[in-house]
Amino acid sequence: MGIVLPDGILGNPNTESVRKWILGHFKLLASVDLPVETFLPQVGVQASLLFLQKKTAEELLIPLDKEDYDVFMAIVEQVGKDRRGVPIYKKDEDGAEILFAHEKKWLAYTDNGREIVRSRRERIKHLADDLPEVAAAYAKFVEEHQQ
């Protein structure tokens, strides 16, 4: 299960019972800290993604202070937009937006109705978004810990 929780729930001393309940019923697989821009401009809350797995009957019997397993943790710096929701793109060391070659293909029809595939090369900008790298790092983490 994946859930988004405000960081206040994860760090506030008054919500310790919520954290204990979560850890008592679920194994924490991953915690990903999100930047405040993630939900802006609609909602301005610092939040984290938690990925959880329901504990088995045997795992429920292990006291919290005796559990021992690895947890994936990451901090996302950029989500492809600024505080106003305006897209931001990857830049080189000089501050210029980086353009990537991309071939775009589509289905078209000739004058006599035959289908043909047309294509053209385009240069596109990539959003400054750390989430794909975090997903790849998590996949690598899972692969390494299954051995």
DSSP file (Angstrom, degrees, kcal/mol; ACC not computed):
  #  RESIDUE AA STRUCTURE BP1 BP2  ACC     N-H-->O    O-->H-N    N-H-->O    O-->H-N    TCO  KAPPA ALPHA  PHI   PSI    X-CA   Y-CA   Z-CA
    1    1 A M              0   0    0      0, 0.0    51,-3.5     0, 0.0     2,-0.4   0.000 360.0 360.0 360.0 141.4    0.0    0.0    0.0
    2    2 A G  E     +A   51   0A   0     49,-0.2     2,-0.3    47,-0.0    49,-0.2  -0.971 360.0 175.6-117.4 135.5    1.2    3.5   -0.7
    3    3 A I  E     -A   50   0A   0     47,-2.6    47,-2.9    -2,-0.4     2,-0.5  -0.971  26.6-135.2-136.3 152.7    0.0    6.5    1.2
    4    4 A V  E     -A   49   0A   0     -2,-0.3    45,-0.2    45,-0.2    -2,-0.0  -0.937  28.7-178.1-105.1 125.1    0.8   10.2    1.4
    5    5 A L  E     -A   48   0A   0     43,-2.6    43,-2.4    -2,-0.5     2,-0.1  -0.976  31.1-112.7-125.0 137.6    1.1   11.6    4.9
    6    6 A P  E >>  -A   47   0A   0      0, 0.0     3,-1.4     0, 0.0     4,-1.0  -0.414  29.8-122.4 -60.9 141.8    1.7   15.1    6.0
    7    7 A D  H 3> S+     0   0    0     39,-2.6     4,-1.8     1,-0.3     5,-0.3   0.753 108.7  71.3 -60.8 -23.0    5.2   15.4    7.6
    8    8 A G  H 3> S+     0   0    0     38,-0.4     4,-2.1     1,-0.2    -1,-0.3   0.878  97.5  48.8 -59.2 -37.8    3.4   16.7   10.8
    9    9 A I  H <4 S+     0   0    0     -3,-1.4    10,-0.2     1,-0.2    -1,-0.2   0.853 113.4  47.8 -69.3 -34.1    2.0   13.2   11.4
   10   10 A L  H  < S+     0   0    0     -4,-1.0    -2,-0.2     1,-0.1    -1,-0.2   0.733 126.3  24.0 -80.1 -21.7    5.4   11.7   10.9
   11   11 A G  H  < S+     0   0    0     -4,-1.8    -2,-0.2    -3,-0.0    -3,-0.2   0.574  90.0 104.7-121.9 -11.0    7.3   14.1   13.2
   12   12 A N    ><  -     0   0    0     -4,-2.1     3,-1.8    -5,-0.3    -4,-0.0  -0.592  62.1-142.2 -78.2 128.1    4.9   15.6   15.7
   13   13 A P  G >  S+     0   0    0      0, 0.0     3,-1.2     0, 0.0     4,-0.2   0.799 100.1  63.0 -57.8 -28.2    5.3   14.1   19.2
   14   14 A N  G 3  S+     0   0    0      1,-0.2     3,-0.3     2,-0.1     4,-0.1   0.634 100.6  52.2 -73.3 -12.9    1.5   14.3   19.6
   15   15 A T  G X>  +     0   0    0     -3,-1.8     4,-1.6    -7,-0.2     3,-0.7   0.093  69.6 115.0-110.5  22.8    1.0   11.8   16.8
   16   16 A E  H <> S+     0   0    0     -3,-1.2     4,-2.7     1,-0.2     5,-0.2   0.852  72.4  60.6 -58.8 -34.8    3.3    9.1   18.1
   17   17 A S  H 3> S+     0   0    0     -3,-0.3     4,-2.1     1,-0.2    -1,-0.2   0.855 102.2  52.1 -63.9 -33.5    0.3    6.8   18.5
   18   18 A V  H <> S+     0   0    0     -3,-0.7     4,-2.5     2,-0.2    -1,-0.2   0.936 110.9  47.0 -66.2 -46.1   -0.5    7.0   14.8
   19   19 A R  H  X S+     0   0    0     -4,-1.6     4,-2.7   -10,-0.2     5,-0.2   0.910 112.3  50.0 -62.5 -42.5    3.1    6.1   13.9
   20   20 A K  H  X S+     0   0    0     -4,-2.7     4,-2.1     2,-0.2    -1,-0.2   0.898 110.1  50.9 -63.3 -39.7    3.0    3.2   16.4
   21   21 A W  H  X S+     0   0    0     -4,-2.1     4,-1.5    -5,-0.2     5,-0.2   0.942 111.6  47.4 -63.0 -46.4   -0.3    1.9   14.9
   22   22 A I  H >X S+     0   0    0     -4,-2.5     4,-2.3     1,-0.2     3,-0.5   0.953 116.1  43.5 -59.2 -50.6    1.1    2.0   11.4
   23   23 A L  H 3< S+     0   0    0     -4,-2.7    -1,-0.2     1,-0.2    -2,-0.2   0.760 110.7  57.0 -69.4 -24.2    4.4    0.2   12.4
   24   24 A G  H 3< S+     0   0    0     -4,-2.1    -1,-0.2    -5,-0.2    -2,-0.2   0.800 119.9  28.2 -73.5 -28.7    2.4   -2.3   14.5
   25   25 A H  H << S+     0   0    0     -4,-1.5    30,-2.1    -3,-0.5     2,-0.3   0.626 122.0  44.3-106.3 -18.4    0.3   -3.4   11.6
   26   26 A F  E  <  -B   54   0A   0     -4,-2.3     2,-0.5    28,-0.2    28,-0.2  -0.946  69.9-127.3-133.6 149.2    2.5   -2.8    8.6
   27   27 A K  E     -B   53   0A   0     26,-3.4    26,-2.1    -2,-0.3     2,-0.7  -0.838  33.2-127.5 -89.5 127.8    6.1   -3.3    7.5
   28   28 A L  E     +B   52   0A   0     -2,-0.5    24,-0.2    24,-0.2     3,-0.1  -0.690  33.5 172.1 -80.9 113.7    7.6    0.0    6.3
   29   29 A L  E     -     0   0A   0     22,-2.9    43,-2.3    -2,-0.7     2,-0.3   0.860  62.8  -3.1 -88.3 -41.4    9.1   -0.7    2.8
   30   30 A A  E     -Bc  51  72A   0     21,-1.5    21,-2.6    41,-0.2     2,-0.4  -0.998  48.5-160.4-155.3 148.3   10.0    2.8    1.8
   31   31 A S  E     -Bc  50  73A   0     41,-2.5    43,-2.0    -2,-0.3     2,-0.5  -0.987  13.8-173.1-131.5 121.8    9.7    6.4    2.9
   32   32 A V  E     -Bc  49  74A   0     17,-2.7    17,-3.0    -2,-0.4     2,-0.4  -0.959  15.7-144.5-122.5 115.5   10.1    9.2    0.3
   33   33 A D  E     -Bc  48  75A   0     41,-2.9    43,-3.0    -2,-0.5    15,-0.2  -0.658  19.3-154.9 -79.9 125.4   10.2   12.8    1.4
   34   34 A L        -     0   0    0     13,-2.4    13,-0.5    -2,-0.4     2,-0.1  -0.736  15.5-114.2-102.4 148.7    8.5   15.1   -1.1
   35   35 A P    >   -     0   0    0      0, 0.0     3,-1.8     0, 0.0     4,-0.3  -0.404  30.5-110.6 -75.0 160.1    9.2   18.8   -1.6
   36   36 A V  G >  S+     0   0    0      1,-0.3     3,-0.8     2,-0.1     4,-0.4   0.767 114.1  69.1 -62.3 -25.0    6.4   21.3   -0.7
   37   37 A E  G >  S+     0   0    0      1,-0.2     3,-0.5     2,-0.2    -1,-0.3   0.662  75.0  89.0 -67.7 -15.3    6.0   22.0   -4.5
   38   38 A T  G <  S+     0   0    0     -3,-1.8    -1,-0.2     1,-0.3    -2,-0.1   0.880 103.3  20.9 -52.0 -45.7    4.5   18.5   -5.0
   39   39 A F  G X> S+     0   0    0     -3,-0.8     4,-2.7     6,-0.3     3,-0.6   0.353 103.1 146.8-110.0   4.5    0.9   19.6   -4.3
   40   40 A L  T <4  +     0   0    0     -3,-0.5    44,-0.1    -4,-0.4     4,-0.1  -0.528  50.2  31.6 -77.7 152.5    1.2   23.4   -4.9
   41   41 A P  T 34 S+     0   0    0      0, 0.0    -1,-0.3     0, 0.0     3,-0.1  -0.996 129.4  39.9 -87.4  -0.4   -0.4   25.6   -6.0
   42   42 A Q  T <4 S+     0   0    0     -3,-0.6     2,-0.4     1,-0.2    -2,-0.2   0.955 126.6  18.7 -72.7 -49.2   -3.5   23.8   -4.6
   43   43 A V     <  -     0   0    0     -4,-2.7     2,-0.8    -7,-0.1    -1,-0.2  -0.985  60.7-158.7-129.6 127.8   -2.2   22.6   -1.2
   44   44 A G        +     0   0    0     -2,-0.4     2,-0.4    -3,-0.1    -7,-0.1  -0.629  44.7 128.8-106.0  73.8    0.9   23.8    0.6
   45   45 A V        -     0   0    0     -2,-0.8     2,-0.4    -9,-0.3    -6,-0.3  -0.986  57.6-126.8-129.3 137.0    1.8   20.9    2.8
   46   46 A Q        +     0   0    0     -2,-0.4   -39,-2.6    -8,-0.1   -38,-0.4  -0.678  45.7 170.3 -76.6 130.4    5.2   19.1    3.3
   47   47 A A  E     -A    6   0A   0    -13,-0.5   -13,-2.4    -2,-0.4     2,-0.3  -0.893  26.7-146.4-141.7 167.5    4.4   15.4    2.9
   48   48 A S  E     -AB   5  33A   0    -43,-2.4   -43,-2.6    -2,-0.3     2,-0.5  -0.960  17.7-127.3-133.5 152.5    6.0   12.0    2.5
   49   49 A L  E     -AB   4  32A   0    -17,-3.0   -17,-2.7    -2,-0.3     2,-0.5  -0.877  24.0-165.7 -96.3 130.2    5.1    8.9    0.6
   50   50 A L  E     -AB   3  31A   0    -47,-2.9   -47,-2.6    -2,-0.5     2,-0.5  -0.972   6.3-159.7-115.8 132.2    5.1    5.7    2.7
   51   51 A F  E     -AB   2  30A   0    -21,-2.6   -22,-2.9    -2,-0.5   -21,-1.5  -0.961  21.7-178.8-111.3 122.6    5.0    2.3    1.1
   52   52 A L  E     - B   0  28A   0    -51,-3.5     2,-0.4    -2,-0.5   -24,-0.2  -0.848  21.8-154.6-125.9 153.3    3.7   -0.4    3.5
   53   53 A Q  E     - B   0  27A   0    -26,-2.1   -26,-3.4    -2,-0.3     2,-0.0  -0.998  32.4-111.7-128.0 130.5    3.1   -4.1    3.5
   54   54 A K  E     - B   0  26A   0     -2,-0.4   -28,-0.2   -28,-0.2     2,-0.1  -0.352  39.1-116.6 -59.7 133.1    0.6   -5.7    5.7
   55   55 A K        -     0   0    0    -30,-2.1    -1,-0.1     1,-0.1     2,-0.1  -0.408  23.1-121.3 -72.9 147.1    2.3   -7.9    8.4
   56   56 A T     >  -     0   0    0     -2,-0.1     4,-1.9     1,-0.1     5,-0.2  -0.306  33.3 -99.7 -75.6 169.7    1.8  -11.6    8.5
   57   57 A A  H  > S+     0   0    0      1,-0.2     4,-0.6     2,-0.2    -1,-0.1   0.882 126.7  49.6 -59.4 -38.1    0.4  -13.2   11.6
   58   58 A E  H >4 S+     0   0    0      1,-0.2     3,-0.9     2,-0.2     4,-0.4   0.904 109.0  51.2 -68.1 -41.0    3.9  -14.2   12.6
   59   59 A E  H >4 S+     0   0    0      1,-0.2     3,-1.1     2,-0.2    -1,-0.2   0.816 101.2  62.5 -66.8 -30.3    5.3  -10.7   12.0
   60   60 A L  H 3< S+     0   0    0     -4,-1.9    -1,-0.2     1,-0.2    -2,-0.2   0.758  97.3  59.2 -65.4 -23.6    2.5   -9.3   14.2
   61   61 A L  T << S+     0   0    0     -3,-0.9    -1,-0.2    -4,-0.6    -2,-0.2   0.654  84.4  93.6 -80.3 -15.6    3.9  -11.2   17.2
   62   62 A I  S <  S-     0   0    0     -3,-1.1     5,-0.1    -4,-0.4    -3,-0.0  -0.663  82.9-119.8 -81.4 125.6    7.4   -9.6   16.9
   63   63 A P    >>  -     0   0    0      0, 0.0     3,-2.0     0, 0.0     4,-0.7  -0.317  21.6-117.7 -62.2 147.4    7.7   -6.5   19.3
   64   64 A L  G >4 S+     0   0    0      1,-0.3     3,-1.0     2,-0.2    -2,-0.0   0.865 114.2  54.9 -55.1 -39.4    8.4   -3.3   17.5
   65   65 A D  G 34 S+     0   0    0      1,-0.2    -1,-0.3     3,-0.0    -3,-0.0   0.549 107.8  50.7 -75.8  -4.4   11.8   -2.8   19.3
   66   66 A K  G <4 S+     0   0    0     -3,-2.0    -1,-0.2     2,-0.0    -2,-0.2   0.469  82.4 112.1-107.5  -6.1   12.9   -6.3   18.1
   67   67 A E    <<  -     0   0    0     -3,-1.0     2,-0.3    -4,-0.7    -8,-0.0  -0.414  43.2-175.2 -69.4 144.4   12.1   -5.8   14.4
   68   68 A D        +     0   0    0     -2,-0.1     2,-0.3     2,-0.0    -3,-0.0  -0.815  24.9 121.9-146.5 100.9   15.1   -5.7   12.1
   69   69 A Y        -     0   0    0     -2,-0.3     2,-0.2   -41,-0.0   -41,-0.1  -0.982  56.9 -99.5-153.9 159.0   14.8   -5.0    8.4
   70   70 A D        -     0   0    0     -2,-0.3     2,-0.4    75,-0.1    -2,-0.0  -0.565  30.1-159.2 -83.8 145.4   16.0   -2.5    5.8
   71   71 A V        -     0   0    0     -2,-0.2     2,-0.4   -40,-0.0   -41,-0.2  -0.988  16.9-128.1-124.7 132.3   13.9    0.4    4.7
   72   72 A F  E     -c   30   0A   0    -43,-2.3   -41,-2.5    -2,-0.4     2,-0.4  -0.650  31.3-176.2 -77.5 131.7   14.4    2.4    1.5
   73   73 A M  E     +c   31   0A   0     -2,-0.4     2,-0.3   -43,-0.2   -41,-0.2  -0.995   7.1 166.4-133.2 138.5   14.6    6.1    2.1
   74   74 A A  E     -c   32   0A   0    -43,-2.0   -41,-2.9    -2,-0.4     2,-0.5  -0.986  26.4-142.5-147.7 155.6   14.8    9.0   -0.4
   75   75 A I  E     -c   33   0A   0     -2,-0.3     2,-0.5   -43,-0.2   -41,-0.2  -0.988  16.0-149.5-120.3 122.2   14.5   12.7   -0.5
   76   76 A V        -     0   0    0    -43,-3.0     3,-0.1    -2,-0.5    -2,-0.0  -0.814  14.9-179.6 -91.9 124.5   12.9   14.2   -3.7
   77   77 A E        +     0   0    0     -2,-0.5     2,-0.4     1,-0.2    -1,-0.2   0.827  66.9  25.9 -90.9 -37.4   14.3   17.7   -4.4
   78   78 A Q        -     0   0    0      1,-0.1    52,-2.8   -43,-0.1    53,-0.4  -0.976  45.8-176.4-134.5 143.4   12.4   18.5   -7.6
   79   79 A V  B     -D  129   0B   0      2,-0.5    50,-0.3    -2,-0.4     3,-0.1   0.084  63.5 -92.2-123.9  21.7    9.0   17.4   -9.0
   80   80 A G  S    S+     0   0    0     48,-2.2     8,-1.4     1,-0.2     2,-0.3   0.559  99.4  68.8  85.2   7.8    9.1   19.3  -12.3
   81   81 A K  B     -E   87   0C   0      6,-0.3    -2,-0.5    47,-0.2    -1,-0.2  -0.987  69.8-125.8-152.5 159.6    7.3   22.5  -11.3
   82   82 A D    >   -     0   0    0      4,-2.2     3,-1.8    -2,-0.3     6,-0.1  -0.245  50.2 -78.6 -94.9-170.8    7.9   25.5   -9.1
   83   83 A R  T 3  S+     0   0    0      1,-0.3    -1,-0.0     2,-0.1    -2,-0.0   0.702 131.3  51.1 -65.0 -19.8    5.7   26.9   -6.3
   84   84 A R  T 3  S-     0   0    0      2,-0.1    -1,-0.3   -44,-0.1   -47,-0.0   0.430 120.7-105.8 -95.2  -0.3    3.3   28.4   -8.8
   85   85 A G  S <  S+     0   0    0     -3,-1.8    -2,-0.1     1,-0.3     3,-0.0   0.546  71.8 145.9  87.9   7.5    2.9   25.2  -10.8
   86   86 A V        -     0   0    0      1,-0.1    -4,-2.2    -5,-0.0    -1,-0.3  -0.646  55.4-108.8 -80.1 130.8    5.0   26.4  -13.7
   87   87 A P  B     -E   81   0C   0      0, 0.0     2,-0.4     0, 0.0    -6,-0.3  -0.283  31.3-159.5 -59.6 140.8    7.0   23.6  -15.3
   88   88 A I        -     0   0    0     -8,-1.4    40,-2.4    40,-0.1     2,-0.3  -0.961   8.7-150.9-121.0 144.9   10.8   23.6  -14.6
   89   89 A Y  B     -F  127   0D   0     -2,-0.4    38,-0.2    38,-0.3     2,-0.0  -0.742  26.0 -88.2-117.5 159.4   13.2   21.8  -16.9
   90   90 A K        -     0   0    0     36,-2.7     8,-2.4    -2,-0.3     2,-0.3  -0.362  47.6-162.9 -62.7 142.0   16.6   20.1  -16.5
   91   91 A K  B     -G   97   0E   0      6,-0.3     6,-0.2    -2,-0.0     2,-0.1  -0.917  14.1-123.1-129.6 154.6   19.5   22.5  -17.1
   92   92 A D    >   -     0   0    0      4,-2.6     3,-1.9    -2,-0.3     6,-0.0  -0.219  48.0 -84.2 -84.2-177.2   23.2   22.2  -17.8
   93   93 A E  T 3  S+     0   0    0      1,-0.3    -1,-0.1     2,-0.1    -2,-0.0   0.690 130.3  54.8 -65.7 -17.4   25.9   23.7  -15.7
   94   94 A D  T 3  S-     0   0    0      2,-0.1    -1,-0.3     3,-0.0     3,-0.1   0.460 120.0-107.8 -92.3  -2.1   25.5   27.0  -17.5
   95   95 A G  S <  S+     0   0    0     -3,-1.9     2,-0.3     1,-0.3    -2,-0.1   0.503  73.8 137.5  90.8   4.5   21.8   27.2  -16.7
   96   96 A A        -     0   0    0      1,-0.1    -4,-2.6    -5,-0.0    -1,-0.3  -0.644  62.4-104.9 -84.4 141.3   20.6   26.5  -20.2
   97   97 A E  B     -G   91   0E   0     -2,-0.3     2,-0.4    -6,-0.2    -6,-0.3  -0.417  35.4-124.0 -64.4 136.4   17.7   24.1  -20.6
   98   98 A I        -     0   0    0     -8,-2.4    28,-0.7    28,-0.2     2,-0.4  -0.695  22.1-154.4 -86.5 130.3   18.8   20.7  -21.9
   99   99 A L  E     -H  125   0F   0     -2,-0.4     2,-0.4    26,-0.2    26,-0.2  -0.868   5.1-156.9-106.1 139.6   17.1   19.4  -25.1
  100  100 A F  E     -H  124   0F   0     24,-3.2    24,-2.8    -2,-0.4     2,-0.2  -0.924  20.3-117.3-117.0 139.3   16.8   15.7  -25.8
  101  101 A A  E     +H  123   0F   0     -2,-0.4     2,-0.3    22,-0.2    22,-0.2  -0.532  39.0 174.5 -73.1 139.9   16.4   14.2  -29.3
  102  102 A H  E     -H  122   0F   0     20,-2.5    20,-3.8    -2,-0.2     2,-0.6  -0.991  26.6-139.0-148.8 136.2   13.1   12.3  -29.6
  103  103 A E  E     -H  121   0F   0     -2,-0.3     2,-0.5    18,-0.2    18,-0.2  -0.886  18.0-158.0-101.4 121.4   11.5   10.6  -32.6
  104  104 A K  E     -H  120   0F   0     16,-3.0    16,-1.9    -2,-0.6     2,-0.3  -0.844  11.0-172.0 -99.4 130.8    7.8   11.2  -32.8
  105  105 A K  E     +H  119   0F   0     -2,-0.5     2,-0.3    14,-0.2    14,-0.2  -0.931   8.6 166.9-123.0 146.5    5.7    8.6  -34.8
  106  106 A W  E     -H  118   0F   0     12,-2.2    12,-2.7    -2,-0.3     2,-0.4  -0.984  36.3-106.8-152.8 160.7    2.1    8.7  -35.9
  107  107 A L  E     +H  117   0F   0     -2,-0.3     2,-0.3    10,-0.2    10,-0.2  -0.762  42.2 170.7 -91.6 131.0   -0.3    6.9  -38.2
  108  108 A A  E     -H  116   0F   0      8,-3.2     8,-2.7    -2,-0.4     2,-0.4  -0.809  24.8-127.3-131.8 173.5   -1.4    8.8  -41.3
  109  109 A Y  E     -H  115   0F   0     -2,-0.3     6,-0.2     6,-0.2     2,-0.0  -0.972  15.2-133.1-127.8 140.4   -3.3    8.1  -44.5
  110  110 A T    >   -     0   0    0      4,-2.6     3,-1.8    -2,-0.4     6,-0.0  -0.252  40.8 -93.2 -78.5 175.4   -2.4    8.7  -48.1
  111  111 A D  T 3  S+     0   0    0      1,-0.3    -1,-0.1     2,-0.1    -2,-0.0   0.802 128.4  51.3 -61.1 -29.2   -4.8   10.3  -50.6
  112  112 A N  T 3  S-     0   0    0      2,-0.1    -1,-0.3     1,-0.0    -2,-0.0   0.334 124.3-102.1 -93.7   9.9   -5.9    6.8  -51.7
  113  113 A G  S <  S+     0   0    0     -3,-1.8     2,-0.2     1,-0.3    -2,-0.1   0.483  70.7 145.4  91.8   3.2   -6.6    5.7  -48.1
  114  114 A R        -     0   0    0      1,-0.1    -4,-2.6    -5,-0.0     2,-0.3  -0.523  49.6-120.4 -75.5 141.9   -3.5    3.6  -47.4
  115  115 A E  E     +H  109   0F   0     -6,-0.2     2,-0.3    -2,-0.2    -6,-0.2  -0.631  36.5 174.3 -79.7 136.6   -2.1    3.7  -43.9
  116  116 A I  E     -H  108   0F   0     -8,-2.7    -8,-3.2    -2,-0.3     2,-0.6  -0.987  29.9-125.8-139.1 151.6    1.5    4.9  -43.5
  117  117 A V  E     -H  107   0F   0     -2,-0.3     2,-0.3   -10,-0.2   -10,-0.2  -0.868  28.2-167.7 -98.0 123.2    3.6    5.6  -40.5
  118  118 A R  E     +H  106   0F   0    -12,-2.7   -12,-2.2    -2,-0.6     2,-0.3  -0.765   7.7 178.8-106.2 155.2    5.1    9.1  -40.5
  119  119 A S  E     -H  105   0F   0     -2,-0.3     2,-0.3   -14,-0.2   -14,-0.2  -0.989  12.0-176.3-151.2 159.0    7.8   10.3  -38.2
  120  120 A R  E     -H  104   0F   0    -16,-1.9   -16,-3.0    -2,-0.3     2,-0.4  -0.977  29.3-116.5-153.9 149.5    9.9   13.3  -37.4
  121  121 A R  E     -H  103   0F   0     -2,-0.3     2,-0.3   -18,-0.2   -18,-0.2  -0.733  36.3-176.9 -87.7 133.2   12.8   14.0  -35.0
  122  122 A E  E     -H  102   0F   0    -20,-3.8   -20,-2.5    -2,-0.4     2,-0.6  -0.904  25.6-132.5-126.3 156.4   12.0   16.6  -32.3
  123  123 A R  E     -H  101   0F   0     -2,-0.3     2,-0.3   -22,-0.2   -22,-0.2  -0.954  34.2-177.9-107.8 121.6   14.0   18.2  -29.6
  124  124 A I  E     -H  100   0F   0    -24,-2.8   -24,-3.2    -2,-0.6     2,-0.3  -0.816  24.1-123.5-120.8 158.9   12.2   18.1  -26.3
  125  125 A K  E     -H   99   0F   0     -2,-0.3     2,-0.5   -26,-0.2   -26,-0.2  -0.767  21.5-139.5 -97.2 145.2   12.8   19.4  -22.8
  126  126 A H        -     0   0    0    -28,-0.7   -36,-2.7    -2,-0.3   -28,-0.2  -0.892  23.0-113.8-105.4 135.2   12.7   17.1  -19.8
  127  127 A L  B     -F   89   0D   0     -2,-0.5     2,-1.7   -38,-0.2   -38,-0.3  -0.320  26.5-114.0 -62.2 145.5   11.1   18.1  -16.6
  128  128 A A        +     0   0    0    -40,-2.4   -48,-2.2   -48,-0.1     2,-0.4  -0.657  64.2 148.4 -79.7  86.9   13.4   18.6  -13.6
  129  129 A D  B     -D   79   0B   0     -2,-1.7     4,-0.3   -50,-0.3   -50,-0.2  -0.982  37.4-170.2-133.8 118.5   11.8   15.7  -11.8
  130  130 A D     >  +     0   0    0    -52,-2.8     4,-2.2    -2,-0.4     3,-0.4   0.613  69.7  89.8 -82.0 -13.4   13.6   13.4   -9.3
  131  131 A L  H  > S+     0   0    0    -53,-0.4     4,-2.5     1,-0.2     5,-0.2   0.865  83.3  52.6 -59.4 -40.8   10.7   10.9   -9.0
  132  132 A P  H  > S+     0   0    0      0, 0.0     4,-2.1     0, 0.0    -1,-0.2   0.907 111.3  47.9 -61.3 -37.9   11.8    8.6  -12.0
  133  133 A E  H  > S+     0   0    0     -3,-0.4     4,-2.4    -4,-0.3    -2,-0.2   0.883 111.1  50.7 -68.4 -36.8   15.3    8.3  -10.4
  134  134 A V  H  X S+     0   0    0     -4,-2.2     4,-2.4     2,-0.2    -1,-0.2   0.910 109.7  50.5 -65.6 -41.3   13.8    7.5   -7.0
  135  135 A A  H  X S+     0   0    0     -4,-2.5     4,-2.2     2,-0.2    -2,-0.2   0.909 111.7  47.7 -62.4 -41.8   11.6    4.8   -8.6
  136  136 A A  H  X S+     0   0    0     -4,-2.1     4,-2.1     2,-0.2    -2,-0.2   0.897 111.4  50.6 -65.8 -40.2   14.7    3.3  -10.3
  137  137 A A  H  X S+     0   0    0     -4,-2.4     4,-2.3     2,-0.2    -2,-0.2   0.883 110.1  50.4 -65.0 -38.0   16.7    3.4   -7.1
  138  138 A Y  H  X S+     0   0    0     -4,-2.4     4,-2.8     2,-0.2     5,-0.2   0.916 108.4  51.8 -65.8 -42.4   13.9    1.7   -5.2
  139  139 A A  H  X S+     0   0    0     -4,-2.2     4,-2.3     1,-0.2    -2,-0.2   0.905 111.6  47.2 -60.3 -40.6   13.7   -1.1   -7.9
  140  140 A K  H  X S+     0   0    0     -4,-2.1     4,-2.5     2,-0.2    -1,-0.2   0.904 110.7  52.4 -66.0 -41.8   17.4   -1.6   -7.5
  141  141 A F  H  X S+     0   0    0     -4,-2.3     4,-1.9     2,-0.2    -2,-0.2   0.927 110.9  47.0 -58.4 -47.6   17.0   -1.6   -3.6
  142  142 A V  H  X S+     0   0    0     -4,-2.8     4,-0.8     1,-0.2    -2,-0.2   0.922 112.0  50.3 -61.9 -44.9   14.3   -4.3   -3.9
  143  143 A E  H >< S+     0   0    0     -4,-2.3     3,-0.7     1,-0.2     4,-0.4   0.911 111.8  47.6 -61.0 -43.3   16.4   -6.4   -6.3
  144  144 A E  H >< S+     0   0    0     -4,-2.5     3,-0.6     1,-0.2    -1,-0.2   0.829 112.2  49.4 -67.3 -32.7   19.5   -6.3   -4.0
  145  145 A H  H 3< S+     0   0    0     -4,-1.9    -1,-0.2     1,-0.2    -2,-0.2   0.494  98.8  66.2 -90.2  -2.7   17.5   -7.2   -0.9
  146  146 A Q  T <<        0   0    0     -4,-0.8    -1,-0.2    -3,-0.7    -2,-0.2   0.578 360.0 360.0 -88.3 -10.1   15.7  -10.2   -2.5
  147  147 A Q    <         0   0    0     -3,-0.6    -1,-0.2    -4,-0.4    -2,-0.1   0.464 360.0 360.0 -84.1 360.0   19.0  -12.1   -2.8
